[in-house]
Amino acid sequence: MGDAMSDLNNEEIPMVFKKIEERCKIAKITTEYVSRRLLINIPIDNNQFKQLKLSLDRETEALLLVETNFDKFFCINDYKAIWSKELGLIEAKLQFVSPLPRPPSAILKRLLVSLYGSSETNDDSETNDDLRLVLTSSSEWHQNIQLSIGLTSQTLSLIDIFQEDLLHEKRQILRRRLDRARSVIQEYFRPHLPYSPYKSPYPTSIAIKIENIQINDHNHARRILERIANNICLQLDINGVSAYLENEEQKNHSANMLFRQSKPPISLSFPEYQFETKPMSLYWYASASIGMPLLQYLAYYQVIEYFFPSFAAIQTNDIIKRLLKDPSFMNDLDRNVSRLVALIKPYIGKGGFANERDSLKATIEHCMSSEEISSFIQEEESRNQFFKTKAQWKAIALQNIFNEGNKPENNVVLNTALRIYEIRCKIVHTKLQDTDSQEELLLPFSKEANMLGYDIELLRFVARKVIINSGQQLNLR
């Protein structure tokens, strides 16, 4: 406890705050009093912490915290997340993407209906524990781990809320709800405060929870969280629901959800694969960039671009092996070496690739077939009509995915790569080699930029396929 305690008498400190101090001392969590506030430093690792702020004038808030096992948890850096080695538990808030806010309980019910056809609950309460998706693994390595999506626990909710300033919107909501419940609070230490009819005095969100798992340290907890959450969120994304781990740098706003299109109910499954964190971060950034089509397009493009060096290397190796296997290669060594250099030159350069357009083509070609792209375009009639009707898209691109007449021999993969690259160049205003006309550039707030919707959907599909193709077997060690 810091020296700031000197301006407070022991008698001025309510019993509930002393109880919190005792528990923090046992858990080796540092605390101090500053300006009639108790500051609690919940550790991240040995050098960092997140600070909770409790006012001595708001005992009911402290009572809520006492009800939790906050002293058994650490925070996870960059995310609104907590973990406990003792409890074998990780919990993290999810952010759902949509233009319109909805209550968390309504989001969960709609998610259950979207995935399973029914919410399997009749209770409208936000504190209903039945509003939870529970997943288990059939793998012998992960069979004891339980994974679920539901409303945030009281512990995570309060650790998140109490980090905010006392005048923050979340604190004000909590204060108003507690004021309404004050008349029924009769003693300090009860198993559950009688909030009825206000069952949830603290604002709730939606969280992913991982239970029964062995955790070594903070970095291990973060690694487990990212690998599992990215897989689950990608599964939700495939089902038309945009969600990702909530970052503490984001502005606080209500949990939202975007259901892009109706699809047959599909169950989520326990992750079997893990995906690289950096391209996943770009993917979620793109997903959240609603209303900014140029920014969204470039972010999805960067996801694919991240993998250029990997697939350029694969393409280079394939070319070299194919030529060296040819018995005639040694017959005219000089000419064939020159030919080899010419073939691999587009894939060799700074950053692992030299020719961006060829690297884009190699990446898409390696991760999907023409049939898969055609099937995606055709699964929604309006999207299919858009790409097959040149008059609808000629203002934003010259490259037709299906060419004239939609002939079956068309190389849809090549055409898709060329179209993606063309639009990308028009957005960044570089590599436009065929024209000096400013009218051909795609500019913010232009009519052409607002026509990119279906091309963004296509690019999103391609980016997702590239991520999935690059996945590796899930490793939680």
C-alpha positions, 0 to 999 in steps of 0.5 A, spaced: 500 500 500 502 506 497 504 512 502 498 516 499 494 512 505 497 517 510 491 522 508 486 517 510 484 514 517 483 506 518 476 508 520 475 511 514 476 505 510 469 501 509 470 494 511 469 491 504 475 495 501 479 492 507 477 485 505 479 486 498 486 489 500 487 482 505 485 478 499 490 482 494 496 481 499 495 474 499 495 474 492 501 479 492 497 484 488 499 491 489 494 496 492 494 503 494 489 509 496 489 515 492 484 521 492 479 516 496 480 511 491 483 504 492 487 502 486 488 495 484 494 493 480 491 486 476 498 483 473 499 482 466 506 479 467 512 481 472 513 488 469 506 490 467 499 491 470 492 493 469 489 498 474 482 497 477 479 504 480 474 503 486 471 509 489 471 509 497 464 512 496 461 507 492 461 501 497 456 497 492 461 497 487 466 494 491 461 489 494 460 486 487 468 485 486 468 481 493 463 476 490 468 474 484 475 471 484 478 477 481 485 475 485 486 469 482 486 472 475 492 475 471 490 480 465 492 478 457 496 484 454 492 488 448 486 484 449 480 485 454 481 478 457 483 474 463 487 468 465 488 463 471 493 458 472 490 456 478 483 455 475 485 453 468 481 458 465 482 463 459 476 468 458 476 474 453 471 479 450 469 478 443 467 484 438 461 483 433 461 487 427 454 491 425 452 498 424 446 497 429 447 495 436 443 489 440 443 487 447 448 481 448 443 476 450 439 478 443 446 477 440 447 470 443 440 468 441 440 470 434 447 466 434 444 460 436 438 461 431 443 462 426 447 456 427 442 451 430 435 453 428 433 455 435 436 458 441 434 453 446 432 457 451 425 461 453 428 466 458 429 473 456 434 475 462 441 477 460 444 473 466 441 466 463 447 461 463 443 457 458 445 462 453 452 459 451 455 455 446 459 449 448 464 445 444 468 440 446 474 436 442 474 429 440 482 429 439 486 425 445 490 432 446 484 436 447 479 432 450 478 435 457 478 442 454 471 445 454 470 451 449 464 456 450 461 462 447 456 466 452 455 472 456 461 475 460 462 472 467 462 477 473 469 477 474 471 479 467 466 484 466 468 488 473 475 487 471 474 491 464 469 496 467 473 498 473 479 500 469 475 505 466 475 512 469 469 513 474 466 518 469 466 513 464 459 511 461 460 504 463 461 506 470 455 511 470 451 505 467 453 500 473 452 506 478 445 507 476 443 500 476 446 499 483 442 505 486 436 502 484 438 496 487 440 499 494 434 499 497 434 491 497 442 491 500 442 489 507 448 487 509 456 486 506 458 479 505 452 475 502 453 469 497 449 473 492 446 480 492 439 481 491 438 485 485 432 482 483 429 485 478 435 488 476 439 481 475 445 484 471 447 490 475 454 491 470 453 491 463 455 485 459 458 483 453 459 476 449 466 472 451 469 466 449 471 462 455 476 456 455 476 451 461 480 445 464 487 447 460 494 448 463 497 454 462 504 456 463 505 463 463 502 470 460 505 469 453 502 461 453 495 464 455 495 469 449 498 464 444 492 459 446 487 465 446 489 467 439 489 460 436 483 458 439 479 465 438 481 466 431 479 459 429 472 460 432 471 467 429 473 464 422 468 459 423 463 464 425 465 468 419 464 463 414 457 462 417 456 470 416 457 472 423 463 477 423 466 477 430 473 478 433 477 478 439 476 485 442 482 489 443 483 494 449 485 500 444 478 500 441 473 505 442 468 502 447 461 501 444 455 496 444 456 489 442 454 488 435 453 483 430 452 482 422 449 477 419 450 478 412 446 472 409 441 466 410 445 460 410 443 453 413 444 452 420 451 449 421 454 447 428 461 450 430 466 445 432 472 445 436 478 448 433 483 443 429 487 448 426 491 454 428 492 460 423 497 466 423 496 472 428 498 477 423 494 476 417 488 474 422 489 481 425 488 484 418 482 480 416 478 482 422 481 489 421 478 489 414 471 486 417 470 491 421 471 497 416 464 497 414 462 503 410 470 504 408 470 500 401 477 502 399 480 501 406 476 494 407 479 492 400 486 494 401 486 490 408 483 484 405 488 485 399 494 485 405 492 478 408 493 475 401 499 479 400 502 477 407 503 470 404 506 472 397 513 470 400 511 463 402 507 461 395 512 465 391 517 460 394 513 454 393 512 456 385 519 457 385 521 450 387 516 447 383 519 450 377 526 448 378 524 441 380 520 440 374 525 443 369 531 439 373 527 432 372 527 433 364 532 429 361 534 434 356 536 439 361 543 438 361 544 437 353 543 445 353 545 447 359 547 455 358 540 456 354 536 452 359 539 455 365 537 462 362 530 459 361 530 457 368 532 464 371 527 467 366 521 463 369 523 464 377 525 471 376 518 473 377 518 470 384 525 472 387 526 479 389 526 483 396 521 480 401 521 474 397 517 476 391 519 480 385 512 481 381 506 482 385 501 480 380 505 473 378 505 472 386 498 474 387 496 469 381 501 463 384 498 464 391 490 464 389 492 458 384 495 454 390 489 455 395 483 454 390 480 452 384 476 455 378 470 451 381 471 454 388 471 461 385 465 460 381 461 456 386 462 462 391 460 467 386 454 463 383 451 461 390 448 468 391 444 470 385 445 478 385 452 477 386 452 472 380 448 477 376 453 482 377 459 479 375 456 476 369 453 483 367 459 488 364 455 494 365 454 493 372 462 493 373 465 496 367 466 503 371 471 499 376 475 494 372 476 492 365 478 485 367 472 480 367 472 474 371 468 469 366 470 473 360 466 474 354 460 469 353 462 465 360 465 459 356 467 453 360 474 453 358 476 460 362 481 460 367 477 463 373 483 463 377 487 467 373 482 472 371 480 473 379 487 475 380 488 480 374 481 483 377 483 483 384 490 486 382 487 491 377 482 494 383 488 494 388 492 498 383 486 503 382 486 504 389 493 506 391 494 510 385 500 506 383 502 501 378 497 504 373 501 503 367 496 503 361 493 510 362 494 517 365 487 519 366 485 520 373 478 518 372 480 511 372 483 511 379 478 509 385 477 515 389 474 515 396 466 517 396 466 516 389 460 512 386 465 507 383 468 506 390 461 505 393 460 499 387 465 495 390 461 491 395 461 484 391 468 485 389 470 486 396 466 480 398 470 476 393 476 478 395 474 476 402 472 469 400 479 469 397 483 472 403 479 467 407 481 461 403 488 463 403 488 463 411 485 456 411 490 453 406 496 456 410 493 453 417 497 448 421 495 443 426 492 446 433 498 446 438 496 449 445 503 447 448 
